[in-house]
Amino acid sequence: MRTPTAGWSRRLGSVFSAGPVGEADAGTATTARVGTSAPSGRLADRVAALPLRTRMLVAMIALLAAVCLVVGSISLLLLRGFLISQLDVQLSSVGQRFAQSWGHKPPCGSEDHGGAPCFLLSPGQRFGTVGARIVDGEVRQSGVLGGDGTPHDVGWREDNDLLDVPVDGQPYTLHVGGLGEYRLIAVERPDNSAVFVTGLPMAEVNATLVRLGWIELVVAAVGLAVAGAASTLIVRITMRPLQRVAATAGRVAELRLDRGEVALAERVPERDTDVRTEVGQVGAALNRMLEHVAAALEARQASETQLRQFLADASHELRTPLAAIRGYAELTRRSEDYVPPDVAHALSRVSSQAERMTSLVEDMLLLARLDAGRPLVREPVDVSQLVVDAVSDAHAAGPDHRWTLSLPDEAVTVIGDATRLSQVLANLLTNARVHTPSGTTVRAELSGAPAEAWVRVVDDGPGIPPALLPHVFGRFARGDSSRSRAAGSTGLGLAIAHAVVSAHGGRVEVESLPGRTVFTVCLPVHGPGGTPPPPGANGAEANGAEANTSGSNGAAPNISGANISGATVTSTGP
């Protein structure tokens, strides 16, 4: 025969056996978290990449959701405690009526055959009330009050669960067989002859808690939706000053600050520079930084202007004495008087160096004028004719190179300065001739489009060193021994080409590998700013190129009236 204490101990063991499992699960979860640190890092990176507005909204909604969860949980726990305390009061009254009914009248059933206790028929009993009389650890009578107001017997499973109630006069919550969850109390008679177990169902308490939980869930969801919409509006309004500050910084970032005169007039609006706010502090700091940058740019511009003016003045002033030196040297060499050989050689060197110095001064003066923004001549220029003339001159200066030319059938015309563009082509071809060994093939290619024209100068020489490539258009840029100066180069040819092309609104680029170096000049057809040429500006006519495959020593073809001696010419027409 089982004792109530032993049965209750077994019940407790079954109820709380989930504790170690929960601990094991927690340990497993901890292990899983340790093993998934990399995904957690990726998640943190994704969160950090979200906009500040989104993170603020997510944080606010998450905080509100946590508050709703805590408040809802606490309210459910407090309500559950209150309802159970009310149920315990009713349970005590029922237990007292049970004991009193037993003391005044015999049980409704026989002790030998069991039956429902008579107290279940007492006035005021709730439907679902359960009761049992236990004698010597055995249930002698047990029953439950049905919905029709009559007591019904319970099965052996319910009897076993009723035996598990501790006999200490305190209420307990247990599951009674197929009847569900009950609040039970066991009281022993003063003469220790029997134990009376009384219970009330927890169905109403649980239903009330579930109903309240759903109400809280719906209210919390609606509240979070309203709070999210309101927070979105509030955050959007709050972030507007920061957006204006970011827009100011973006406009400054789009300005060309690396060269020329820069008017840095962008500032954060005064309303966004209130130092009492965080955004105002950022705006004020940005304005101070922009003022410092503007002052530095003005100082740089003043220094560059002064330097350009000095170079222009110096170059201009040096032209006259250099011309006088060359004139006197040439006059002395042509004198009828006898000139000793050593003096004649010295005069020849003086004349040669004076010519080189004059070329350097002219290049420096041109760069100074281009840097100063002097306007260029704007007129229709037949680029096809310029390329033909430039290749002819290059072939005459470098007969030990192989020169090829590729022209379209239609003439390519742009708006620009013919003299300066001719100098660009001459500098590029001279660069290819001077910095490549004899026998190198140099190819000039011309192609056109409705909006742009391209001139490419390609050679199969040793190439440009990678360390020099980013600075090849710099002034006085010098290559290594494989591309060292073999003639009187000033080191300003590519710098002038870059400056002239930029002044025309175009660009010049270079790609170089051992065995292939390509300089590409891109010119807008309508000149700087894309302004269409005036009527009749494109009236220049040019003949298409005729192919000559006779090689570098073949007959000289005639293209637009220019005779290209010894150059291979191909046509790239459609």
C-alpha positions as CSV (number, residue, x, y, z in Angstrom):
1,M,0.0,0.0,0.0
2,R,1.4,3.4,-1.0
3,T,1.7,6.2,1.5
4,P,0.8,9.8,0.5
5,T,4.3,11.0,1.2
6,A,5.9,8.4,-1.0
7,G,3.4,9.1,-3.8
8,W,4.0,12.9,-3.6
9,S,7.8,12.3,-3.7
10,R,7.4,10.3,-6.9
11,R,5.2,13.1,-8.3
12,L,7.8,15.7,-7.5
13,G,10.4,13.6,-9.2
14,S,8.4,13.4,-12.4
15,V,7.6,17.1,-12.3
16,F,11.1,18.4,-11.7
17,S,13.0,15.8,-13.8
18,A,13.2,18.4,-16.6
19,G,15.7,20.5,-14.6
20,P,18.8,18.6,-15.6
21,V,17.6,18.4,-19.2
22,G,17.2,22.1,-19.2
23,E,20.7,22.5,-17.9
24,A,22.0,20.2,-20.5
25,D,20.2,22.1,-23.2
26,A,21.7,25.3,-21.9
27,G,25.1,23.8,-22.0
28,T,24.5,22.6,-25.6
29,A,23.2,26.1,-26.5
30,T,26.4,27.6,-25.0
31,T,28.5,25.2,-27.0
32,A,26.6,26.1,-30.1
33,R,27.0,29.8,-29.5
34,V,30.8,29.4,-29.1
35,G,30.9,27.4,-32.3
36,T,28.9,30.1,-34.2
37,S,31.0,33.1,-33.3
38,A,31.9,33.7,-37.0
39,P,28.2,34.0,-38.0
40,S,27.7,36.3,-35.0
41,G,30.5,38.5,-36.3
42,R,29.0,38.6,-39.8
43,L,25.6,39.6,-38.2
44,A,27.3,42.4,-36.3
45,D,28.9,43.6,-39.5
46,R,25.5,43.6,-41.2
47,V,24.0,45.5,-38.3
48,A,26.8,48.0,-38.3
49,A,26.3,48.6,-42.1
50,L,22.6,49.6,-41.6
51,P,21.7,53.3,-41.7
52,L,21.7,55.1,-38.4
53,R,18.0,55.8,-38.8
54,T,17.2,52.1,-39.2
55,R,19.3,51.1,-36.2
56,M,17.6,53.7,-34.0
57,L,14.2,52.5,-35.0
58,V,15.1,48.9,-34.5
59,A,16.5,49.7,-31.1
60,M,13.4,51.7,-30.0
61,I,11.0,49.0,-31.2
62,A,13.1,46.3,-29.5
63,L,13.2,48.3,-26.3
64,L,9.4,48.8,-26.4
65,A,8.8,45.2,-27.1
66,A,11.0,44.2,-24.2
67,V,9.1,46.6,-21.9
68,C,5.8,45.1,-23.1
69,L,7.0,41.6,-22.5
70,V,8.2,42.4,-19.0
71,V,5.0,44.2,-18.1
72,G,2.8,41.5,-19.5
73,S,4.7,38.7,-17.8
74,I,4.6,40.5,-14.4
75,S,0.9,41.2,-14.8
76,L,0.2,37.6,-15.7
77,L,2.2,36.4,-12.7
78,L,0.5,38.8,-10.3
79,L,-3.0,37.9,-11.7
80,R,-2.2,34.2,-11.4
81,G,-1.1,34.6,-7.8
82,F,-4.3,36.6,-7.0
83,L,-6.6,34.1,-8.7
84,I,-4.9,31.2,-7.0
85,S,-5.2,32.9,-3.6
86,Q,-8.9,33.4,-4.2
87,L,-9.2,29.8,-5.3
88,D,-7.4,28.7,-2.1
89,V,-9.9,30.6,0.0
90,Q,-12.7,28.7,-1.7
91,L,-10.8,25.5,-1.4
92,S,-10.5,26.0,2.4
93,S,-14.2,26.5,2.6
94,V,-14.9,23.4,0.6
95,G,-12.6,21.3,2.8
96,Q,-14.3,22.5,5.9
97,R,-17.7,21.6,4.5
98,F,-16.3,18.2,3.6
99,A,-15.2,17.5,7.1
100,Q,-18.4,18.9,8.6
101,S,-20.6,16.8,6.3
102,W,-18.7,13.7,7.3
103,G,-19.1,14.4,10.9
104,H,-22.9,14.8,10.7
105,K,-24.0,12.1,8.3
106,P,-22.6,8.9,6.9
107,P,-21.1,8.7,3.4
108,C,-23.5,8.3,0.5
109,G,-21.8,5.1,-0.6
110,S,-20.7,2.0,1.2
111,E,-17.3,1.7,2.7
112,D,-16.9,-1.7,1.0
113,H,-18.1,-0.6,-2.4
114,G,-17.0,3.0,-2.5
115,G,-19.0,5.8,-4.1
116,A,-19.0,9.6,-4.3
117,P,-18.7,11.5,-1.0
118,C,-21.9,13.1,0.2
119,F,-20.3,16.5,0.7
120,L,-20.3,17.0,-3.1
121,L,-24.1,17.4,-2.8
122,S,-23.8,20.1,-0.3
123,P,-25.2,23.5,-1.3
124,G,-22.7,26.0,-2.9
125,Q,-20.4,23.4,-4.4
126,R,-18.8,24.3,-7.7
127,F,-19.0,22.2,-10.8
128,G,-15.9,20.1,-11.1
129,T,-15.2,19.9,-7.4
130,V,-13.3,16.7,-6.6
131,G,-13.2,14.9,-3.2
132,A,-11.8,11.7,-1.7
133,R,-11.7,9.9,1.6
134,I,-8.5,8.0,2.2
135,V,-8.2,5.4,5.0
136,D,-4.9,3.6,5.7
137,G,-3.4,4.8,2.4
138,E,-6.3,3.6,0.3
139,V,-9.0,5.6,-1.4
140,R,-12.3,4.4,0.0
141,Q,-14.5,7.0,-1.6
142,S,-13.8,9.5,-4.5
143,G,-15.8,11.5,-7.0
144,V,-16.2,14.7,-8.9
145,L,-19.3,17.0,-9.2
146,G,-20.4,16.9,-12.8
147,G,-21.9,19.7,-14.9
148,D,-25.4,18.3,-14.3
149,G,-25.0,18.7,-10.5
150,T,-24.6,15.0,-9.7
151,P,-21.5,13.4,-8.3
152,H,-19.6,10.9,-10.5
153,D,-17.0,8.3,-9.6
154,V,-13.4,8.8,-10.8
155,G,-11.1,6.1,-12.1
156,W,-8.1,4.5,-10.6
157,R,-5.7,6.9,-12.3
158,E,-7.4,9.9,-10.6
159,D,-7.3,7.9,-7.2
160,N,-3.5,7.5,-7.6
161,D,-3.0,11.2,-8.2
162,L,-5.2,12.1,-5.2
163,L,-3.0,9.8,-3.0
164,D,0.0,12.0,-4.0
165,V,-1.3,15.1,-2.2
166,P,0.8,15.9,0.9
167,V,-1.2,15.8,4.1
168,D,-0.2,19.1,5.6
169,G,-3.3,21.3,5.1
170,Q,-1.6,23.3,2.4
171,P,-3.0,23.7,-1.1
172,Y,-1.0,22.2,-4.1
173,T,-1.5,22.4,-7.8
174,L,-1.4,18.9,-9.4
175,H,-2.7,17.2,-12.5
176,V,-5.5,14.7,-11.7
177,G,-5.8,12.0,-14.4
178,G,-8.2,13.0,-17.1
179,L,-9.8,15.8,-15.1
180,G,-7.0,18.2,-15.7
181,E,-5.1,20.6,-13.4
182,Y,-6.5,21.0,-9.9
183,R,-5.8,22.9,-6.7
184,L,-5.8,20.3,-4.0
185,I,-5.7,20.2,-0.2
186,A,-5.5,17.2,2.1
187,V,-6.6,17.3,5.8
188,E,-6.4,14.6,8.3
189,R,-9.1,14.0,11.0
190,P,-8.2,14.7,14.6
191,D,-8.5,11.0,15.5
192,N,-6.2,10.1,12.5
193,S,-8.9,7.8,11.2
194,A,-9.1,9.2,7.7
195,V,-7.7,11.8,5.3
196,F,-10.0,14.1,3.3
197,V,-8.7,15.4,-0.1
198,T,-10.6,18.2,-1.7
199,G,-9.9,20.0,-5.0
200,L,-11.1,22.8,-7.2
201,P,-10.4,22.9,-11.0
202,M,-7.8,25.4,-12.4
203,A,-9.6,25.6,-15.7
204,E,-11.1,29.1,-15.0
205,V,-7.9,30.4,-13.7
206,N,-5.9,29.2,-16.8
207,A,-8.6,30.4,-19.2
208,T,-8.5,33.9,-17.6
209,L,-4.7,34.0,-17.9
210,V,-4.8,32.8,-21.5
211,R,-7.4,35.4,-22.3
212,L,-5.4,38.1,-20.7
213,G,-2.3,37.0,-22.5
214,W,-4.0,37.3,-25.9
215,I,-5.3,40.7,-25.0
216,E,-1.9,41.9,-23.9
217,L,-0.4,40.4,-27.1
218,V,-2.8,42.2,-29.3
219,V,-2.5,45.5,-27.4
220,A,1.3,45.3,-27.5
221,A,1.3,44.6,-31.2
222,V,-1.0,47.5,-32.0
223,G,1.0,49.7,-29.6
224,L,4.3,48.7,-31.2
225,A,2.9,49.4,-34.7
226,V,1.7,52.9,-33.6
227,A,5.0,53.5,-31.7
228,G,7.0,52.4,-34.8
229,A,5.1,54.7,-37.1
230,A,5.5,57.6,-34.7
231,S,9.1,56.8,-34.1
232,T,9.8,56.7,-37.8
233,L,8.3,60.2,-38.2
234,I,10.1,61.5,-35.2
235,V,13.5,60.1,-36.3
236,R,13.0,61.4,-39.8
237,I,12.4,64.9,-38.5
238,T,15.2,64.6,-36.0
239,M,17.7,63.4,-38.7
240,R,16.9,66.2,-41.1
241,P,19.7,68.5,-39.7
242,L,22.2,65.7,-40.0
243,Q,21.1,65.1,-43.6
244,R,21.6,68.7,-44.4
245,V,25.1,68.5,-42.9
246,A,25.9,65.4,-44.9
247,A,24.6,67.1,-48.1
248,T,26.9,70.0,-47.5
249,A,29.9,67.6,-47.0
250,G,28.8,65.8,-50.2
251,R,28.8,69.0,-52.3
252,V,32.2,69.9,-51.0
253,A,33.5,66.4,-51.8
254,E,32.4,66.8,-55.5
255,L,34.5,70.0,-55.9
256,R,37.8,69.9,-57.7
257,L,40.2,71.0,-55.0
258,D,43.5,69.7,-56.4
259,R,44.2,72.5,-58.8
260,G,43.2,75.9,-60.0
261,E,41.3,78.6,-58.2
262,V,38.6,77.1,-55.9
263,A,35.8,79.1,-54.5
264,L,34.9,77.1,-51.4
265,A,31.6,78.8,-50.5
266,E,29.8,75.8,-49.2
267,R,28.8,76.0,-45.5
268,V,26.5,74.3,-43.2
269,P,23.3,76.4,-42.6
270,E,23.4,78.5,-39.5
271,R,20.3,76.7,-38.0
272,D,22.3,73.5,-38.1
273,T,25.3,74.9,-36.1
274,D,23.8,75.2,-32.7
275,V,26.5,73.8,-30.4
276,R,23.9,73.0,-27.8
277,T,22.9,70.0,-29.9
278,E,25.0,67.1,-31.2
279,V,24.2,67.7,-34.8
280,G,24.9,71.4,-34.3
281,Q,28.4,70.5,-32.9
282,V,29.1,68.5,-36.0
283,G,27.9,71.3,-38.3
284,A,29.9,73.9,-36.4
285,A,33.0,71.7,-36.6
286,L,32.5,71.1,-40.3
287,N,32.2,74.9,-40.9
288,R,35.4,75.5,-39.0
289,M,37.2,72.8,-41.1
290,L,35.8,74.3,-44.3
291,E,37.1,77.7,-43.3
292,H,40.5,76.3,-42.7
293,V,40.5,74.4,-46.0
294,A,39.3,77.5,-47.8
295,A,42.1,79.6,-46.2
296,A,44.7,76.9,-47.2
297,L,43.3,76.8,-50.8
298,E,43.5,80.6,-51.1
299,A,47.1,80.5,-49.8
300,R,48.0,77.7,-52.3
301,Q,46.3,79.6,-55.1
302,A,48.1,82.8,-54.3
303,S,51.4,80.9,-54.2
304,E,50.7,79.2,-57.5
305,T,49.6,82.4,-59.1
306,Q,52.8,84.1,-57.9
307,L,54.9,81.2,-59.2
308,R,53.2,81.1,-62.5
309,Q,53.6,84.9,-62.9
310,F,57.3,84.5,-62.0
311,L,57.7,81.7,-64.6
312,A,55.9,83.7,-67.2
313,D,57.9,86.9,-66.5
314,A,61.2,85.0,-66.3
315,S,60.5,83.1,-69.5
316,H,59.5,86.2,-71.3
317,E,62.5,88.1,-70.2
318,L,64.9,85.3,-71.1
319,R,63.7,85.1,-74.6
320,T,65.4,88.3,-75.7
321,P,68.9,87.6,-74.2
322,L,68.8,84.0,-75.6
323,A,67.9,85.3,-79.0
324,A,70.8,87.8,-78.8
325,I,73.2,85.0,-77.7
326,R,72.1,82.8,-80.6
327,G,72.4,85.8,-83.0
328,Y,75.8,86.8,-81.9
329,A,77.1,83.2,-82.0
330,E,75.7,82.7,-85.5
331,L,77.1,86.1,-86.7
332,T,80.6,85.2,-85.3
333,R,80.5,81.8,-87.0
334,R,79.6,83.4,-90.4
335,S,82.3,86.0,-90.1
336,E,84.8,86.2,-93.0
337,D,87.7,86.4,-90.5
338,Y,89.5,83.3,-89.6
339,V,88.1,81.6,-86.5
340,P,90.3,79.0,-84.8
341,P,88.8,75.5,-84.7
342,D,88.4,75.4,-80.9
343,V,86.6,78.8,-81.0
344,A,84.4,77.6,-83.8
345,H,83.5,74.4,-81.7
346,A,82.8,76.5,-78.7
347,L,80.5,78.9,-80.6
348,S,78.7,75.8,-82.1
349,R,78.1,74.5,-78.5
350,V,77.0,77.9,-77.4
351,S,74.5,78.1,-80.2
352,S,73.2,74.5,-79.5
353,Q,72.7,75.1,-75.8
354,A,71.1,78.5,-76.5
355,E,68.6,76.7,-78.8
356,R,67.9,74.1,-76.1
357,M,67.5,76.8,-73.5
358,T,65.1,78.7,-75.8
359,S,63.0,75.6,-76.3
360,L,62.9,75.1,-72.5
361,V,61.9,78.7,-72.0
362,E,59.2,78.5,-74.6
363,D,57.8,75.3,-73.0
364,M,57.8,76.9,-69.5
365,L,56.1,80.0,-70.9
366,L,53.4,77.9,-72.6
367,L,52.8,75.9,-69.4
368,A,52.5,79.1,-67.4
369,R,50.0,80.5,-69.8
370,L,47.9,77.3,-69.8
371,D,48.0,77.2,-66.0
372,A,46.8,80.8,-65.9
373,G,43.8,79.8,-68.0
374,R,44.5,81.7,-71.1
375,P,41.7,81.1,-73.6
376,L,42.6,79.0,-76.6
377,V,41.7,79.6,-80.2
378,R,38.4,77.9,-81.1
379,E,38.1,77.0,-84.7
380,P,37.5,73.9,-86.8
381,V,40.6,71.7,-86.9
382,D,41.1,68.9,-89.3
383,V,42.7,66.3,-87.0
384,S,43.4,64.0,-90.0
385,Q,45.7,66.6,-91.6
386,L,47.4,67.2,-88.2
387,V,48.2,63.5,-87.8
388,V,49.5,63.2,-91.3
389,D,51.8,66.2,-90.9
390,A,53.0,65.0,-87.5
391,V,53.9,61.6,-88.8
392,S,55.7,63.1,-91.7
393,D,57.8,65.3,-89.4
394,A,58.5,62.4,-87.1
395,H,59.6,60.2,-90.0
396,A,62.0,62.9,-91.1
397,A,63.4,63.3,-87.6
398,G,63.7,59.5,-87.0
399,P,64.3,57.6,-90.2
400,D,65.7,54.7,-88.2
401,H,62.2,54.0,-86.8
402,R,59.3,52.3,-88.7
403,W,56.3,54.6,-88.9
404,T,52.8,53.5,-89.6
405,L,49.6,55.5,-89.9
406,S,45.9,54.5,-89.7
407,L,43.2,57.0,-90.8
408,P,39.5,56.8,-91.3
409,D,38.0,57.4,-94.8
410,E,36.1,60.4,-93.5
411,A,38.0,63.5,-92.2
412,V,37.8,64.0,-88.4
413,T,37.2,67.6,-87.4
414,V,37.1,69.0,-83.9
415,I,36.8,72.6,-82.4
416,G,40.1,73.7,-80.9
417,D,43.5,75.3,-81.4
418,A,45.3,73.8,-84.4
419,T,48.7,75.0,-83.3
420,R,48.4,73.5,-79.8
421,L,46.9,70.3,-81.0
422,S,49.7,69.9,-83.5
423,Q,52.2,70.4,-80.7
424,V,50.5,67.6,-78.7
425,L,50.9,65.2,-81.6
426,A,54.5,66.2,-82.2
427,N,55.3,65.8,-78.5
428,L,53.8,62.3,-78.3
429,L,55.6,61.1,-81.5
430,T,58.8,62.7,-80.3
431,N,58.5,60.9,-77.0
432,A,58.1,57.6,-78.8
433,R,61.1,58.3,-81.1
434,V,63.5,59.6,-78.4
435,H,62.8,56.9,-75.7
436,T,62.7,53.8,-77.9
437,P,65.7,52.1,-79.7
438,S,66.2,52.1,-83.5
439,G,64.0,49.8,-85.5
440,T,61.0,50.3,-83.2
441,T,57.6,50.5,-84.9
442,V,55.5,53.5,-84.0
443,R,51.9,53.6,-85.1
444,A,49.6,56.6,-85.1
445,E,45.8,55.8,-85.2
446,L,42.9,58.2,-85.6
447,S,39.3,57.3,-85.1
448,G,36.2,59.5,-84.7
449,A,32.7,59.4,-83.3
450,P,29.8,61.9,-83.2
451,A,30.9,63.3,-79.8
452,E,34.6,62.5,-79.5
453,A,37.8,61.9,-81.5
454,W,40.6,59.5,-80.5
455,V,44.3,59.6,-81.4
456,R,46.5,56.8,-80.3
457,V,50.3,56.5,-80.5
458,V,51.4,52.9,-80.1
459,D,55.0,51.7,-80.1
460,D,56.6,48.3,-79.4
461,G,59.5,49.6,-77.4
462,P,60.7,48.5,-74.0
463,G,57.8,50.2,-72.2
464,I,57.6,52.7,-69.3
465,P,58.8,51.6,-65.8
466,P,55.8,50.9,-63.5
467,A,57.2,53.3,-60.9
468,L,57.3,56.1,-63.4
469,L,53.9,55.4,-65.0
470,P,51.7,57.4,-62.5
471,H,54.0,60.4,-62.9
472,V,54.7,60.3,-66.6
473,F,52.7,63.5,-67.3
474,G,54.5,65.4,-64.5
475,R,56.8,68.2,-65.3
476,F,60.5,67.2,-65.7
477,A,59.6,63.6,-65.4
478,R,62.6,61.4,-66.2
479,G,62.6,57.7,-67.2
480,D,65.3,55.1,-66.5
481,S,68.2,54.3,-68.8
482,S,66.0,52.3,-71.2
483,R,64.0,55.5,-71.9
484,S,66.7,58.1,-71.2
485,R,67.0,61.2,-73.4
486,A,68.9,60.5,-76.6
487,A,68.4,64.1,-77.8
488,G,67.7,67.5,-76.3
489,S,64.5,66.8,-74.4
490,T,63.3,69.3,-71.8
491,G,61.2,66.8,-69.9
492,L,58.1,68.9,-70.4
493,G,56.7,67.4,-73.6
494,L,54.1,65.1,-72.0
495,A,53.3,67.7,-69.4
496,I,52.5,70.2,-72.2
497,A,50.5,67.5,-74.1
498,H,48.4,66.8,-70.9
499,A,47.9,70.5,-70.2
500,V,46.8,71.3,-73.8
501,V,44.4,68.4,-74.0
502,S,42.9,69.3,-70.7
503,A,42.4,72.9,-71.8
504,H,40.4,71.5,-74.8
505,G,38.2,69.6,-72.4
506,G,39.7,66.2,-73.3
507,R,41.9,63.7,-71.6
508,V,45.2,61.9,-72.3
509,E,45.9,58.4,-70.9
510,V,48.8,56.0,-71.1
511,E,49.0,52.2,-70.9
512,S,52.4,50.5,-70.9
513,L,53.8,47.0,-70.9
514,P,57.1,45.6,-72.1
515,G,56.7,45.6,-75.9
516,R,53.6,47.8,-76.1
517,T,53.1,51.4,-75.0
518,V,49.9,53.3,-75.9
519,F,49.2,57.0,-75.5
520,T,45.5,57.8,-76.1
521,V,44.2,61.4,-76.7
522,C,40.5,61.9,-76.4
523,L,39.1,65.2,-77.7
524,P,35.5,66.4,-77.6
525,V,34.3,67.2,-81.2
526,H,32.6,70.4,-80.1
527,G,35.4,71.7,-77.9
528,P,35.4,72.4,-74.2
529,G,31.9,72.3,-72.6
530,G,30.5,70.5,-75.7
531,T,29.3,73.7,-77.4
532,P,28.4,72.9,-81.0
533,P,30.5,74.7,-83.6
534,P,29.1,77.7,-85.4
535,P,27.4,77.2,-88.8
536,G,29.8,76.4,-91.5
537,A,32.6,75.4,-89.1
538,N,32.7,71.8,-90.4
539,G,33.0,72.8,-94.0
540,A,36.6,71.6,-94.3
541,E,37.1,68.8,-96.7
542,A,39.6,66.0,-96.5
543,N,40.3,63.1,-98.8
544,G,40.1,59.6,-97.4
545,A,43.3,57.7,-96.8
546,E,44.6,55.4,-99.5
547,A,46.2,52.1,-98.4
548,N,49.8,51.5,-99.2
549,T,51.2,48.0,-98.3
550,S,54.6,48.5,-99.9
551,G,56.3,48.7,-96.5
552,S,58.5,51.4,-95.0
553,N,60.5,51.9,-98.2
554,G,57.6,51.9,-100.6
555,A,56.1,54.8,-102.6
556,A,54.8,57.8,-100.8
557,P,51.0,58.1,-100.8
558,N,49.4,61.5,-100.9
559,I,46.8,62.2,-98.2
560,S,45.1,65.5,-98.2
561,G,48.0,67.0,-100.1
562,A,50.6,65.9,-97.6
563,N,53.4,63.6,-98.7
564,I,54.3,61.0,-96.0
565,S,57.7,59.7,-97.0
566,G,58.4,56.1,-96.0
567,A,55.4,55.6,-93.7
568,T,52.9,52.7,-94.1
569,V,49.4,54.1,-94.3
570,T,46.2,52.1,-93.9
571,S,42.5,53.1,-94.1
572,T,40.1,52.2,-91.3
573,G,36.9,53.3,-93.1
574,P,33.7,51.2,-92.9
